[in-house]
C-alpha cells in the first residue's frame, strides 16, 4: 500500500548520510527534485488511491516532503557553520603578500593630447570637434585647394562611396552630392567652426586623420592632429609666433630652440613650417630628424582671405592665424620614441612605460 511506501521513504530520509555538499545535492535531487524524484512519484501515485483515503494519504505525503526539506535545510546550515568555524589551513602561509591588482596605463598619445589641450586652454582656446567622414567642400574646396591639387588624388586621400549630404553640412555651402572621404586633416573642423560660430573665434581641434601613405618609422596612414585657429580684428603674424613660442616652451621647456621656415599651404598666406631642435639626438642628427638636428612639428600661417570669404567672414575687416601639428610627432619627441609604429602595435611592454591611471 502507498502508506507503507511513504513510511519506508520517511525512514530512508531520516537515515540518509548528509555529511558533505555532494551528498546534500544528491539528496535534494533524489527526494525533492521536481521531476522523477521519489516524492514527486509518490504524489503521482496519489491518483490511484481511493477517494475516501486521498485526504489522509495526501497529508502523509505533505509531511514527508516537509521532513525532507527540513532535513536538507538543517544539514546545509550545519555544513556552512562548520566551514565558517574551520581552523586555518596550516599548510598555507598567511604572511605571504597579496597579489597586487594590475593597474592599466594611459596611452602615450592620450597623455600628450590632453597636455597639449591644457596648454592651449590656458590662453583661451576651447575644443571643437567634427566628423571623420567629410565632403569635398569642407576638406578641400573651402580651404582654397584648387581642383587639380595633388591631395585630391587617390594616392593621397581615402575616398568612400557616394552619400547624401550630412545634416552637418552647411546648408549654403554649395557642396554637391559627391563621394565623401576620410578627412586628411582636422582643418575641416576649422571650416565648420567659421561657418557656424560667432566672431571672434579661438578654437583648437584635436582628432584622427587619414592619408594614403606607406607605413614606416616616420609615417602612418592613420594619425592624430591638433589644429587651432584664432580670428578677430587686427590679428597678425606676430600673434601667431607668440602663441607657438608659448606652446613649445610650455611643452618642452623654456630653453628649446624654435625656427620658422617659409612654406606654402593653400589655406594660409604667408605660411611657415615650425621646427624645433630634435630632442632625441639633441641636434646631432638621427633617423627622426634625417640628420639635420631639427624636427618639424607642424605648419602655420595667416588664414588666407579666400578661406575667410568661403566661410562668409569679411576678410577686409577680420584676419586670423591657424596652425596644425601631429600628436604622434610631439609624443615621439617628448618620450624619446624613435618608431611611429609603436603607437599602434599594442605592445604591452611599450605601453606599460607610461603613466598609470
MITISE-984217 format. One record per residue (C-alpha): residue number from 1; residue in one letter; x, y, z. Coordinates in Angstrom, 2 decimals, m for minus. Each point is the difference from the previous one (the first is absolute). Last residue first. Layout:
# MITISE-984217
ATOM   num   residu        xx        yy        zz
ATOM   NUM        a         X         Y         Z
...
***
This chain:
# MITISE-984217
ATOM   num   residu        xx        yy        zz
ATOM   357        x     45.56     55.54    m14.45
ATOM   356        x      3.67     m0.91     m0.14
ATOM   355        x      2.40      2.27     m1.94
ATOM   354        x      1.99     m1.57     m2.78
ATOM   353        x      2.50     m2.83     m0.24
ATOM   352        x     m2.74     m2.63      0.00
ATOM   351        x     m0.86      0.90     m3.62
ATOM   350        x      3.32     m1.18     m1.46
ATOM   349        x      0.14     m3.38      1.71
ATOM   348        x     m3.71     m0.36     m0.72
ATOM   347        x      0.61      0.16     m3.75
ATOM   346        x     m3.27      1.36     m1.39
ATOM   345        x      1.52      0.48     m3.51
ATOM   344        x     m1.60      3.41     m0.63
ATOM   343        x      2.31      2.43      1.85
ATOM   342        x      3.08     m2.13     m0.67
ATOM   341        x     m0.31      0.69     m3.74
ATOM   340        x      1.36      3.54      0.42
ATOM   339        x      3.48     m1.32      0.76
ATOM   338        x      2.66      2.03      1.84
ATOM   337        x     m1.75      0.82      3.26
ATOM   336        x      1.78      2.54      2.24
ATOM   335        x     m3.07      0.60      2.19
ATOM   334        x     m0.52      3.69     m0.80
ATOM   333        x      1.37     m0.17     m3.53
ATOM   332        x     m1.99     m3.04     m1.03
ATOM   331        x     m3.09      1.38      1.74
ATOM   330        x      0.23      3.28     m1.96
ATOM   329        x      0.33     m1.89     m3.29
ATOM   328        x     m2.92     m2.28      0.89
ATOM   327        x     m2.19      2.99      0.89
ATOM   326        x      0.53      1.47     m3.45
ATOM   325        x     m0.11      3.78     m0.37
ATOM   324        x     m2.29      2.65     m1.40
ATOM   323        x     m0.05      3.80     m0.03
ATOM   322        x     m2.41      2.78     m0.79
ATOM   321        x      0.08      3.79      0.02
ATOM   320        x     m2.69      2.59     m0.41
ATOM   319        x     m1.21      3.11     m1.76
ATOM   318        x     m3.26      1.91      0.12
ATOM   317        x     m1.25      3.22     m1.59
ATOM   316        x      0.89     m0.34     m3.67
ATOM   315        x     m0.31     m3.80      0.23
ATOM   314        x     m3.70      0.31      0.91
ATOM   313        x     m0.92     m3.52      1.11
ATOM   312        x     m2.44     m1.97     m2.19
ATOM   311        x      1.93     m3.29      0.49
ATOM   310        x      1.21      0.08     m3.63
ATOM   309        x      1.03      3.63      0.55
ATOM   308        x      2.18     m0.97      2.94
ATOM   307        x      1.64     m2.73     m2.08
ATOM   306        x      0.61      2.48     m2.83
ATOM   305        x      1.63      2.41      2.48
ATOM   304        x      2.65     m2.68      0.75
ATOM   303        x      0.32     m0.70      3.71
ATOM   302        x      3.41      1.18      1.18
ATOM   301        x      2.49     m2.81      0.37
ATOM   300        x      0.92     m3.25      1.70
ATOM   299        x      1.54     m3.41     m0.55
ATOM   298        x      1.04     m2.64      2.45
ATOM   297        x      2.63     m1.77      2.08
ATOM   296        x      2.90      0.05     m2.44
ATOM   295        x      3.09     m1.46      1.58
ATOM   294        x      3.46      1.57     m0.10
ATOM   293        x      3.41     m1.65      0.48
ATOM   292        x      0.27     m0.48     m3.75
ATOM   291        x      0.88     m3.72     m0.03
ATOM   290        x     m3.39     m1.06     m1.30
ATOM   289        x     m1.64      1.42      3.15
ATOM   288        x     m1.51     m3.35      0.99
ATOM   287        x      2.86     m2.08     m1.39
ATOM   286        x      2.57      1.89      2.10
ATOM   285        x      2.05      3.22     m0.01
ATOM   284        x      2.06      1.69      2.72
ATOM   283        x     m2.69      2.55      0.89
ATOM   282        x     m0.82     m1.42      3.42
ATOM   281        x     m0.32     m3.50     m1.57
ATOM   280        x     m3.50     m0.75      1.31
ATOM   279        x     m0.98      3.56      0.86
ATOM   278        x      0.35      1.15     m3.59
ATOM   277        x      0.25      3.79      0.19
ATOM   276        x     m3.30      1.57     m1.00
ATOM   275        x     m1.53      0.68     m3.39
ATOM   274        x     m3.28      1.73     m0.91
ATOM   273        x     m0.74      0.19     m3.72
ATOM   272        x     m1.22      3.34     m1.31
ATOM   271        x     m2.82      1.57     m1.99
ATOM   270        x     m0.79      3.54     m1.20
ATOM   269        x     m2.72     m0.60     m1.08
ATOM   268        x     m2.04     m2.92      1.35
ATOM   267        x     m2.59     m2.39     m1.56
ATOM   266        x      1.94     m1.26     m3.00
ATOM   265        x      3.12     m0.69      2.10
ATOM   264        x      3.47      1.24     m0.96
ATOM   263        x      3.23      0.22      1.96
ATOM   262        x      2.38      2.49      1.57
ATOM   261        x      1.95     m1.61      2.85
ATOM   260        x     m0.69      1.03      3.62
ATOM   259        x      2.55     m0.95      2.65
ATOM   258        x     m0.18     m1.09      3.61
ATOM   257        x      2.73     m0.88      2.51
ATOM   256        x     m1.13     m1.37      3.37
ATOM   255        x      1.32      1.80      3.10
ATOM   254        x     m3.39      0.59      1.65
ATOM   253        x     m1.00     m3.64      0.08
ATOM   252        x     m1.66     m2.62     m2.22
ATOM   251        x     m3.77      0.46      0.42
ATOM   250        x     m0.21      3.49      1.46
ATOM   249        x      2.84      1.21     m2.23
ATOM   248        x     m1.61     m1.39     m3.13
ATOM   247        x     m3.45      1.44      0.78
ATOM   246        x      1.22      3.46      0.96
ATOM   245        x      2.25      0.33     m3.02
ATOM   244        x     m2.84     m1.13     m2.28
ATOM   243        x     m2.41      2.56      1.48
ATOM   242        x      2.64      2.72     m0.23
ATOM   241        x      0.61     m0.82     m3.65
ATOM   240        x     m3.71      0.16     m0.85
ATOM   239        x     m0.43      3.37      1.68
ATOM   238        x      2.99      1.32     m1.97
ATOM   237        x     m1.67     m1.27     m3.18
ATOM   236        x     m2.81      2.47      0.66
ATOM   235        x     m3.59      0.13      1.30
ATOM   234        x     m1.53      3.48     m0.38
ATOM   233        x     m3.67     m0.96      0.22
ATOM   232        x     m0.68     m3.56      1.06
ATOM   231        x      0.64     m3.55     m1.12
ATOM   230        x      2.02     m2.57      1.96
ATOM   229        x      0.39     m3.55     m1.29
ATOM   228        x      1.47     m3.19      1.37
ATOM   227        x      0.97     m3.45     m1.17
ATOM   226        x      0.83     m3.12      1.96
ATOM   225        x      0.66     m3.04     m2.12
ATOM   224        x     m0.13     m3.76      0.30
ATOM   223        x      1.17     m2.81     m2.30
ATOM   222        x     m1.26     m2.56     m2.48
ATOM   221        x      1.91     m0.93     m3.17
ATOM   220        x      3.28      0.10      1.90
ATOM   219        x      3.36      1.75     m0.35
ATOM   218        x      3.41      0.28      1.71
ATOM   217        x      0.89     m3.59      0.98
ATOM   216        x     m1.89     m1.20     m3.08
ATOM   215        x     m3.53     m0.50     m1.32
ATOM   214        x     m0.44      0.96     m3.65
ATOM   213        x     m2.44      2.88     m0.48
ATOM   212        x     m3.66      0.31     m0.99
ATOM   211        x     m0.94      2.62      2.54
ATOM   210        x     m2.38     m0.11      2.97
ATOM   209        x     m0.74      2.35      2.90
ATOM   208        x     m0.84     m0.42      3.69
ATOM   207        x     m0.96      2.98      2.10
ATOM   206        x      0.84      3.09      2.01
ATOM   205        x     m1.43      3.42     m0.97
ATOM   204        x      0.96      3.17      1.91
ATOM   203        x     m2.26      3.06     m0.09
ATOM   202        x      0.15      3.76      0.43
ATOM   201        x     m2.65      1.63     m2.18
ATOM   200        x     m0.97      3.67      0.36
ATOM   199        x     m2.55     m0.20     m1.55
ATOM   198        x     m3.17     m2.07      0.09
ATOM   197        x      0.06     m3.73     m0.76
ATOM   196        x     m1.58     m1.86     m2.94
ATOM   195        x      2.02      0.31     m3.19
ATOM   194        x      3.32      0.79      1.70
ATOM   193        x     m0.41     m3.02      2.30
ATOM   192        x     m0.85     m2.30     m2.92
ATOM   191        x      3.02      1.22     m1.95
ATOM   190        x      2.31     m0.46      2.98
ATOM   189        x     m1.41     m3.52      0.45
ATOM   188        x      1.12     m0.88     m3.52
ATOM   187        x      3.47      1.22      1.00
ATOM   186        x      0.14     m3.28      1.93
ATOM   185        x      2.00     m1.50     m2.84
ATOM   184        x     m0.36     m2.71     m2.67
ATOM   183        x     m3.67     m0.66      0.73
ATOM   182        x     m1.21     m3.41     m1.09
ATOM   181        x     m1.88      0.67     m3.20
ATOM   180        x     m3.43      0.65     m1.45
ATOM   179        x     m0.97     m0.68     m3.56
ATOM   178        x     m1.91      2.96     m1.42
ATOM   177        x     m3.50      1.32      0.71
ATOM   176        x      0.86      3.63     m0.67
ATOM   175        x      1.26      2.46      2.64
ATOM   174        x     m1.55      3.42     m0.56
ATOM   173        x      0.94      1.05      3.51
ATOM   172        x     m3.38      1.58      0.69
ATOM   171        x     m1.46     m2.82      2.08
ATOM   170        x      3.28     m0.66      1.76
ATOM   169        x      0.55     m3.71      0.25
ATOM   168        x     m0.76     m1.44      3.45
ATOM   167        x     m3.31     m1.42     m1.26
ATOM   166        x      2.22     m2.17     m2.22
ATOM   165        x     m0.35      0.26     m3.77
ATOM   164        x     m1.08     m3.24     m1.59
ATOM   163        x      2.72     m2.56     m0.48
ATOM   162        x      2.42     m1.03     m2.69
ATOM   161        x      2.31     m2.86      1.02
ATOM   160        x      3.24      0.79      1.81
ATOM   159        x      3.17      1.80     m1.05
ATOM   158        x      3.32     m0.54      1.79
ATOM   157        x      2.28      2.85     m1.03
ATOM   156        x      3.66      0.23     m1.02
ATOM   155        x      0.48     m2.33     m2.98
ATOM   154        x     m3.71      0.24     m0.85
ATOM   153        x      0.66      3.58     m1.11
ATOM   152        x     m1.51      3.00      1.78
ATOM   151        x      3.28      0.71      1.78
ATOM   150        x      1.64      0.58     m3.39
ATOM   149        x     m1.92      3.30     m0.51
ATOM   148        x     m1.76      0.12     m3.37
ATOM   147        x     m3.28      1.42      1.26
ATOM   146        x      1.76      2.68      2.01
ATOM   145        x      0.15     m0.30      3.79
ATOM   144        x     m1.29      3.25      1.51
ATOM   143        x     m1.05     m1.42      3.37
ATOM   142        x     m3.69      0.16     m0.93
ATOM   141        x      0.77     m2.25     m2.97
ATOM   140        x      2.05     m2.68      1.74
ATOM   139        x     m1.24     m1.78      3.14
ATOM   138        x     m3.14      2.03      0.70
ATOM   137        x     m1.19      0.14     m3.59
ATOM   136        x      1.16     m3.45     m1.04
ATOM   135        x     m2.17     m1.72      2.59
ATOM   134        x      1.05     m1.47      3.33
ATOM   133        x      0.13     m3.26      1.90
ATOM   132        x      1.92      0.66      3.24
ATOM   131        x     m2.75      2.25      1.33
ATOM   130        x      0.76      3.11      2.09
ATOM   129        x      1.49      1.19      3.28
ATOM   128        x      0.54      3.36      1.71
ATOM   127        x      2.05      0.60      3.17
ATOM   126        x      0.28      3.46      1.59
ATOM   125        x      3.11      2.20     m0.33
ATOM   124        x      0.32      2.67      2.71
ATOM   123        x      3.70      0.22      0.78
ATOM   122        x     m0.06     m2.64      2.76
ATOM   121        x     m2.13     m2.24     m2.22
ATOM   120        x      2.88     m0.21     m2.48
ATOM   119        x      2.31     m1.59      2.57
ATOM   118        x     m2.77     m2.30      1.28
ATOM   117        x     m0.73     m1.16     m3.56
ATOM   116        x      3.64     m0.95     m0.53
ATOM   115        x      0.10     m1.93      3.28
ATOM   114        x     m3.18     m1.87     m0.90
ATOM   113        x      1.37     m1.01     m3.40
ATOM   112        x      3.35     m1.01      1.49
ATOM   111        x     m1.59     m2.35      2.53
ATOM   110        x     m2.41     m1.46     m2.54
ATOM   109        x      2.84     m0.63     m2.44
ATOM   108        x      2.01     m1.68      2.76
ATOM   107        x     m2.84     m2.44      0.69
ATOM   106        x     m1.07      0.18      3.63
ATOM   105        x      0.95     m2.95      2.13
ATOM   104        x     m1.89     m2.82      1.68
ATOM   103        x      0.56     m1.02      3.57
ATOM   102        x      0.65     m3.63      0.90
ATOM   101        x     m1.57     m0.91      3.32
ATOM   100        x      2.70     m1.09      2.44
ATOM    99        x      0.36     m3.67      0.96
ATOM    98        x     m0.09     m0.02      3.79
ATOM    97        x      3.17     m0.27      2.03
ATOM    96        x      0.69     m3.36      1.72
ATOM    95        x     m0.49      0.11      3.77
ATOM    94        x     m3.00     m2.33     m0.22
ATOM    93        x      2.24     m2.92     m0.93
ATOM    92        x     m2.37     m2.86     m0.90
ATOM    91        x      0.74     m3.56      1.15
ATOM    90        x     m1.51      0.57      3.44
ATOM    89        x     m3.39      0.74     m1.59
ATOM    88        x     m1.80      2.10      2.55
ATOM    87        x     m2.49     m1.80      2.24
ATOM    86        x     m3.57     m0.44     m1.26
ATOM    85        x     m2.56      2.22      1.68
ATOM    84        x     m1.47      1.43     m3.19
ATOM    83        x      0.09     m3.41     m1.70
ATOM    82        x     m1.77     m1.63      2.95
ATOM    81        x     m2.71      2.64     m0.11
ATOM    80        x     m0.53     m0.61     m3.72
ATOM    79        x     m0.22     m3.77      0.55
ATOM    78        x     m2.52      0.40      2.81
ATOM    77        x     m2.17      2.34     m2.06
ATOM    76        x     m0.07     m2.55     m2.84
ATOM    75        x     m0.82     m2.77      2.46
ATOM    74        x     m2.93      1.92      1.44
ATOM    73        x     m1.38      1.06     m3.39
ATOM    72        x      0.15     m3.53     m1.47
ATOM    71        x     m1.59     m1.64      3.03
ATOM    70        x     m2.76      2.61      0.02
ATOM    69        x     m0.66     m0.52     m3.71
ATOM    68        x     m0.18     m3.77      0.36
ATOM    67        x     m2.32      0.17      3.01
ATOM    66        x     m2.23      2.56     m1.77
ATOM    65        x     m0.31     m2.34     m2.96
ATOM    64        x     m0.96     m2.89      2.28
ATOM    63        x     m2.57      2.12      1.85
ATOM    62        x     m1.52      1.02     m3.33
ATOM    61        x     m0.13     m3.66     m1.03
ATOM    60        x     m1.69     m1.03      3.25
ATOM    59        x     m2.59      2.76     m0.43
ATOM    58        x     m0.75     m1.27     m3.50
ATOM    57        x     m0.43     m3.55      1.34
ATOM    56        x     m2.60      1.21      2.50
ATOM    55        x     m1.95      2.04     m2.54
ATOM    54        x      0.25     m2.64     m2.75
ATOM    53        x     m1.47     m2.81      2.10
ATOM    52        x     m3.73      0.50     m0.79
ATOM    51        x      0.83      0.65     m3.62
ATOM    50        x      1.78     m3.28     m0.50
ATOM    49        x      3.73      0.41     m0.69
ATOM    48        x      1.07     m0.27     m3.65
ATOM    47        x      0.45      3.77     m0.50
ATOM    46        x      2.31      0.09      3.03
ATOM    45        x      2.49     m1.95     m2.12
ATOM    44        x      1.11      3.27     m1.63
ATOM    43        x      0.71      1.45      3.44
ATOM    42        x      2.15     m3.03      0.73
ATOM    41        x      1.95      0.59     m3.21
ATOM    40        x      0.73      3.60      1.05
ATOM    39        x      1.18     m1.27      3.39
ATOM    38        x      2.50     m2.42     m1.54
ATOM    37        x      1.29      2.48     m2.61
ATOM    36        x     m0.73     m0.43     m3.70
ATOM    35        x     m0.82      3.67     m0.52
ATOM    34        x     m0.11      2.92      2.41
ATOM    33        x      2.98     m1.23      1.98
ATOM    32        x     m0.56     m0.32      3.75
ATOM    31        x      0.88     m3.61      0.84
ATOM    30        x      2.81     m1.12     m2.33
ATOM    29        x      1.13      3.42     m1.23
ATOM    28        x      0.13      1.51      3.48
ATOM    27        x      1.78     m3.04      1.45
ATOM    26        x      2.62      0.04     m2.79
ATOM    25        x      0.66      3.68      0.68
ATOM    24        x      0.35     m0.59      3.73
ATOM    23        x      2.31     m2.93     m0.64
ATOM    22        x      2.24      2.21     m2.16
ATOM    21        x      0.04      2.67      2.69
ATOM    20        x      1.23     m2.51      2.54
ATOM    19        x     m1.22     m1.78      3.14
ATOM    18        x     m3.58     m0.65     m1.02
ATOM    17        x     m0.29     m3.74      0.62
ATOM    16        x     m3.62     m1.04     m0.51
ATOM    15        x     m1.53     m1.62      3.11
ATOM    14        x     m2.93      2.39      0.46
ATOM    13        x     m0.72      0.03     m3.73
ATOM    12        x      0.09     m3.79     m0.20
ATOM    11        x     m2.47     m0.28      2.92
ATOM    10        x     m2.36      2.45     m1.68
ATOM     9        x      0.26     m2.04     m3.22
ATOM     8        x     m1.06     m3.14      1.88
ATOM     7        x     m2.98      1.79      1.58
ATOM     6        x     m1.11      1.34     m3.39
ATOM     5        x      0.23     m3.49     m1.52
ATOM     4        x     m2.19     m1.37      2.81
ATOM     3        x     m2.62      2.70     m0.62
ATOM     2        x      0.03     m0.77     m3.74
ATOM     1        x     m1.05     m3.63      0.59
***
